[in-house]
């Protein structure tokens, strides 16, 4: 192989390596931040834990626990024997609202 052709091929190989290194560096610098930078979603209580929390709050005859978009909906009976529908916080298990239920 003649010297000029050999030098040209060597220059092309070096240039290709430089372009690949530059591309990798640019990609690394423009990569989005790691997933750890986003706060983790709070862990929802299990249905059993919600049952226990509602029972501990004084409700009885817990008939239904339904997981909804913003929390749990629970059908139960309050301390006066009234059928109620409860909205329960999915993380703390606290009853955030209670209203009379007429759907039995």
N, C-alpha and C positions, 0 to 999 in steps of 0.2 A: 504494500500500500504506500502511496507516495506521502511525503511528509506534510504537504499542504492539506490533503484530504484527512489525514490522521489528526492534525491540529484542529481542523474544522469540526470533526466529530467530537473531539475532546471538549471543545468550547461549547458545543450544543449540549453535551451531557452535563457539563457544569452549570450551564444556564437553566436547564430543566430542573436540576436539583435545587438551585436557588429559588426558582419559581415555586416549587413544591414546599420548600421551607417557609417562604413568605406567605403562601396561602394558608398553611397550617397555623402560623402565628396570627394572621388576621382573623381566622375562624375562632381561635381560642380567645382572642380579645373581644370578639363580638358575641360570644355565646351568652345566652340568658343566665341570670344568677341561678345558683343551685336551688333545688326544691326546698331545702332547709330554710331558705329566706322567707318562705311563706308560712304563716302561722298554721299549725295543725288544727283541723276541725275538732271541736270537743267531742268526746266519746259519749254516745247516747247510752242510757241505762237499758238493760234488758227488760223484757216484759215481766219477768219474775221480780226484778228489782222495783219496777213501777208498782206491781201488785203489792209488794211488801211496804213500799212508801205510802201508798194510798190507804192500806190497812192500818199502818201506824198513825196516820192522820185522823183515824176514827171512822173511816167508811167501812161498810160491811156489804155482804151479798154482791161482791164484785162480779158482774156478769160478763163484761166485755172490755178488752183493752185493745184499742186500735191505733196503730202507728200511722200518723199523718205527716204532712210536709213540715209542719212547724212544731210538732210535739205529739203527745199521746192524748187520745180521747178515751175516757173511761166511763162506763155505765156502772153505777153502784147505788147503794142506799146510805143516806146520811144517818147521823145519830138520832134523828127524830123519826126515822123509818120512812122518810120521803125518798122516792126514786129521783136520782140526780145524774146529770151528765157533767163530767169533770174535764177540764183541760189541764194537763199535767206537763210541767217543764221536762223536756227529754233528758236534760243533763243533771239537774238537781233532784228531780222527783217531787218537787213541791207542787201542790195544787194551786194553779194560778187563777182558775175561775170555776164556779159551780153554778149550775142552773137546774131548775126543776125539769124533770123528764116525764113526758106523757105518752111514750111510745110502747108501753108494755102490752 
